[in-house]
Amino acid sequence: MGSSTAAAPRTAPRRAVRLLRQEADFRRVYLSQLVSLGGDWFAVVPLLALLQELTGGPLWGALVLAADTLVIAALSPYAGVVVDRVDRRRLMVLCDLLSAGFVATLFLVRSGSTVWIALVALGGVAGVKAFHGPAASAALPHLVPRSDLLTANALGGGAWGVMLAAGASLGALLTSVLGIGWCFALDVLSFAVSAALVGRVRRPFDDGRGDRPRRRVRGLVRDDLRETASFARRDRRIVALLLAKPGTALGNGVLALFPALAATVFHVGAFGVGLLYAARGVGALIGPVLGRRLLSGREERIRLLTPASTLLFGAAYAGFSAVTWFPAAVLLVVAAHVGGSMNSTLSSYALQSATPDGLRGRVLSVDLMFSTLSLGASQLLAGALSAVVAPSPATLCVAGVVTGYGALWWALSREP
């Protein structure tokens, strides 16, 4: 038993490379994620710095991030209905093209009187992401063998981390050299390339149930949520997994404070803001790999790793709130998001494995709704706190919420 556990970490990179080489359709979807995620962070991080500059505070940045997440939360139940009833590939292509159009409107954000456009633009992108994310996640079991599903999830989490690290740092650098317009242009281009890659996939993204009778969407949402709730009630494990991601999501409001912390505590410019976001990406890259190694094929460990990763997130940001040395702050952000991405990857894998395909899109949409509602609440909390206290105490408050949630999840999810 010990030898197989030891072998798993050594073979994980080889499994990932083999999966990308052998599964061409999965490779196309994976590359589309790399391209669009990189473009996203090329635009979002410089945009937050621009909003801080135009308005003189972190409030508008927090509002933009909250709009991004709350729109996703509001549309997630409808997304589940659509994802389980239409061609998922065509849906993803349409989402990419619509996102390109919304991002193009960011060129109009030039003064304090036009910052509202950023709110509309990112809200629009969030609206289509609410459908794109569950479609991609629900399609994944059809693109890779069952034995490679955890590896595929780890690659997806790693893609997010790699492109956040690269996009955030390069976006900040490109802004300082060429201007923010180039970042927006690259984001528009990235969505177009992503659409082209997904459009080339030939394998079906579902098991052919897209011809179900169509009724009014509102009725479908009500019925599907009832069916999803009934499924979750029959399996306590599903309820626990649906409540896993909100733990670290409740702490991500700290991201809205990065520009203010960079200016008032660490005294670094836009490039420093980019480095903080890049540190988040590095942590997000490490987390899925570490989670896979710690899991070592023993799925019962998810019950322990989930609260442990949440507590790591909270403890790291508590330390982050107390430091003034920028390199230490960067390392603590990395540590926090090792925990955050480990939580996300392991809970997604467990939900995909435990849910039948006929319900998978809806269950994953509810999962997305819970996590984004928590994230939006955290961003609004961080924005509100920033109006009455300094950024560092606001960060400590958010970290305390995460730590408390992790302890509560562990206590309530234990076997009776």
N, C-alpha and C positions, 0 to 999 in steps of 0.2 A: 504493500500500500504506500509506504514511504517513497519507493522508487518511482511510482507512477505520478505521485504528487510533485516530485522533484523534476520529472521529465516535462510536465506540462508547461512551466515557464520557458524552458529552453526551446520547445517546439512552437510556442505561440507566434513568434515572428514568421517562422517558416509557413505555418498554417495561413497566416494573413497573406503572405506573398503568393502562396499556391492558390488561394481563393481568388485573388485578383487576376492571376494569370489564366486560370481555368474557366472562370465564370465571366464571360464577356459582357453579358447584360448587366450583371451586378457591377462590373467595372465601370460601365458607362454611367450608371446611376451614381456610383461613388464619385467619379470624376465630376459629374454635374454638381454634386454637393460641394466638392472642393472649390470649384469655380465660383458658384453663387455665394458661398459663405465668405470666401476671400473678398469678393466685391462688396458684400454687405459691410464687413468691418473696415474696408477701405473708406466707406462713406460715413458710417455711424460715429466712429470715434472722432474724426475731424468735425463732424456736425455738432457733437456735444461741446467740443471746445469752442466752436463758432458761437453757439447759443450762450455759453458762459461769457464770451467776449461782448456779444451784442446786448445782453441784458444785465450783466454785472453780477449774476448769481446763479446757483444751481437749480433754481425752481423750474425753469423751462426745460432744462435737460431731464429732470425727473418727470415732468409732465409728458414729454415726448416718449420716454421709455415706458411710462405707465400706459399711455395710449397704445403703444405697440403690444403690450401684454394683455391689457383688458379687452381690446378688440378680439384678440385670439380667443380669450376665455368666453366672450359673448357668442362667438360664432362656432365654437367647438362642437356643441350638440348638433347643430345643423351640418357641420362637416362630417360627422359620423354617418348621418343619413346618406349624404351624397357619396362619400367614399365607398360605402358598401353597396352602391347601386349603379355606379357609372364606371366607365373605362378609366382606371386609375392613371394610366399613362397619359391619356389625352388631358385629364384634369391637371396633372403636374405641368405639362407643357403650357396650358392656358394660364396657370398660376404664374409661371416664370415670365411670360410675356406681359401680363398685367403688372407684375412687380416692376419690370423695366419702365413702364409708363409712369407709374407713381414716383419712382426715384428721379425721373427726369424733371419733375416739378421742383426738386430741391435747388435747381439753378436759380430759382426766383427768391430764395432766402438771402436778402442782402442788408437788412436793417432791422432794428427793433420792431418796426411796424409790420414786418413780413415774417416774423418767427412763427406765426400761426400756420404758415404753409408747411413747415416741418412737421407739425402735429398732424395735419391732414395726410401728408405724404407717407409718414411712417405708419399711420393708422391704416391707410390703404394697403401698404405692403403687408401689414399684420393680418388684414382681412383675408388676403389670398394665402398667406402662410398657414392660416388656420385649417385650410384644406390640403395644402401641399404636404405638411408634416405628417398628418395621419395617413395620407395616401401612400407616401414613401414607406412609412413604418409598417403599414398593413401589407404592402406588397413584398416586403423583404423576405418572408418565409417562402414566397414563390420564386425568388431569384437565386436562392442558395439552398443546398441540402440542409436538412434538419440538424445534422451534426456540426455544421459550420455557422449556425445562427448566432451563437454567442460571439464568435470571431467577427462576423459581419457587424454586429452591434458595437463591438469594441472599435472596429475600424471607423464606423460612423461617428462615435464619440471622439475618436482621435482626429477625424477630419475636421470636426468643429473646432477642436483645440488648436490644431496646426494652423488653420486658416484664420482663427482669431489672433493667434500670436503673430503670424506673418502679416495679415491685413491691418491689424492695429498699429504695429510698429512702422510698416511701410507706408500706411496711410498718413500717419503723423509726419513721417519724413517727407513724403511727396507734397504734403500741404505746405511745409516750410520752404520747399524748394520751388515748386511749380504753382501752388495754389490749390484751394479746395475743389475748384471746378473739375480738375483732372480726376479727383477721387470719385466724384459723382458720375463722371463719364465712364470710368472703369466699372462702376457698379451696374450701370445700365447695360454695358457690354457683357458683363458676367452673366446676367440673367438670360440674355439672348443665346449665349453659348450653352448654358445649362439646358435651355429648352431644346436646342439642337441635339444634344447628347441623349436626353431622355427620349426624344422622338425616334432615335435609332434603335431603341430596345425592341427586340422581337418577341421575347418570352412574355406570356400573359401575366398581368399584375394581380390577377384574382382567379377564382375557380369557376368563372362563367356565370355568376349569379346576378349579373347586372340587369337582367330582364324581369326583375320582380315587378308586380303591379305598382304603379305610381299613384299616390294619393296626394292630398295637400301636404306640403312640407311640415306645417305646424302639427298636423295629426301624426305624421310619421315620427317627428321628433318626440312627441309625447309618448307614443307607443314604444319607440325604441329605447327611450330613457327608462320606461317602466320595465322593459325586457332586460335591459342592462342591469338595473337595480336588482331585479329578481335573480339574475345570474350571480351577482356579487353577494347577495344575501345567502346564497346556498354554499358559498365558499369564503370563509373568513379570511383566507389568504389573499383573495382578490381585493377585499376591502383594505387590508393592510398595505398592499402594493399600491393601490390608488392613492393612499395617503402618505406614500414615501417621499415623492419628489417635493411636495410643499414644504418639507423641512428646510431644505437648503434654498428653495425658491424664496422663502420668507427673508432670507439674508441678502438677496441680490439687489435690493434697493441701495445698498452701499455703492454700487456702480455709478449711480447718479451723482454721488458725492465726490467721485474721483477728480473732476476738474477743479472743484473748490479746494479739496485737500492738496492737490498739486500746487495750487497758487498760494494758499495760506499756511500750510504746514511744511511741505517739502520744498517749496520755492523752486519748482521746475516748470518749464513751459509746456507747450502743446506736445512736444516729443516725450516729456515725462508722463503726460496723460496716456499717450500711446503705449508707453512701456508698462504702465499699470494694467491696461487692458491686455497687452501681450502676455503679461504674467498670468492673467486669468486663462489665457489660451494654453500656456505651457502646462498649467495645472490640469486643464481639461484634457490635454493630451496624455498626461501621465495616469490620471485616474482610471480610465477604462482598462489600461494594461495592468495596473496594479490590482484592480478589482478582479480581473480574470485570473491572475496568479493566486490571489488569496482564496478565490472560490474553488479552484482546482477540481472542478467537476462535482463538487458537493453542494447541491443547491440549498440544502438546509442552512448553510452558512449565510445566506442572504439575510436571514432574520437578525443576525448579529452585525453583519457588515453595513446594513442600512443605517441603524442608529449610530454606529461608530463613525461612519463617514459624515453624518450630520453634525455630530459633536466636534469632529475635526474642523469642519467649516466654521462653526461658531467660535471655537477656541482661537483659531487663527485670526479671525477678524477682530476678536477682543484684543489680541496682541497687536494687531495692525493699528487699532485706535490709540495705542499708547506710545508708539514709536515716532521719532522725528527723523531718523536716519533713513534716507530713501532706499538704499540697497536692502535694508532689513524689511522695509515695507513691501518691496517687490517680492521677496522670498515668502513672506507671510501670505500674500495674495496667491502665490503659486500653491502653497499648502492648503489654503481654503478651498481652492477649486479642484485640487486633487480629490478632496472629499466630495465636493458637489458633483463632479462628473462620474465618480464611482457610484454614487447614489443613483444617478440618472440611468447609467448604463445597465446596472444590475437589475433595477426595478423594471426597466423596459424589457429586458430579456425574459424576466420571470413572467411578465404579463403576456408577452407574445407566445411563450411556451404553454401557458395555462389556459389560453382563450381560443375557442374554435374560430375558424376563419369567418363564419357567418356573423359573428359578433365582434371580431377583432377590431374592425375600424371604429365601431362605436365605443368599445371599451377604451381604446387608445385615445379617442377624442375626449372622453371623460377624464382620462389621465392628464391629457394636455390642458383641459379646462381647469382642473384643480391646481395644477402647477402654475399656470399663468395667472389665475386669480390670486394666488399667494404672492407671486412675483409682482403683480400690479399693486397689491396692497402694500407690499414692502416698499415699492418705489414711491407711492403716495405718502407713506409714513416717513420715509427719508426726506422727501421734499418738505413735508410739514415741519419735521424736526429742524431742518436746516434754516427755517425761518425764525426759530426761537432759540436755538442753541448752536454752538460752533460745530463744524463738521466732525471733529473727533468724538465728542460725547454722543452725537447722533449715531455714529458708527458703532459705538459700544452698546447703545440701546438695541440696535438691530441685531448685533451679535448675541445679546442676551436672549432675545426672542427665539433665535435659531437653537441655541443650547437647550432652552426649556422644551422646545418642541421635540428635539431628539430624545431627551430623557423620557418625555411623555409617550412618544411612539414606542420606545423600547418596553416601557412598563405595560402598555395596553396590548401590545402584539404578542406577548408571551403566551405560551400554551396555558389554558386554564387548568 
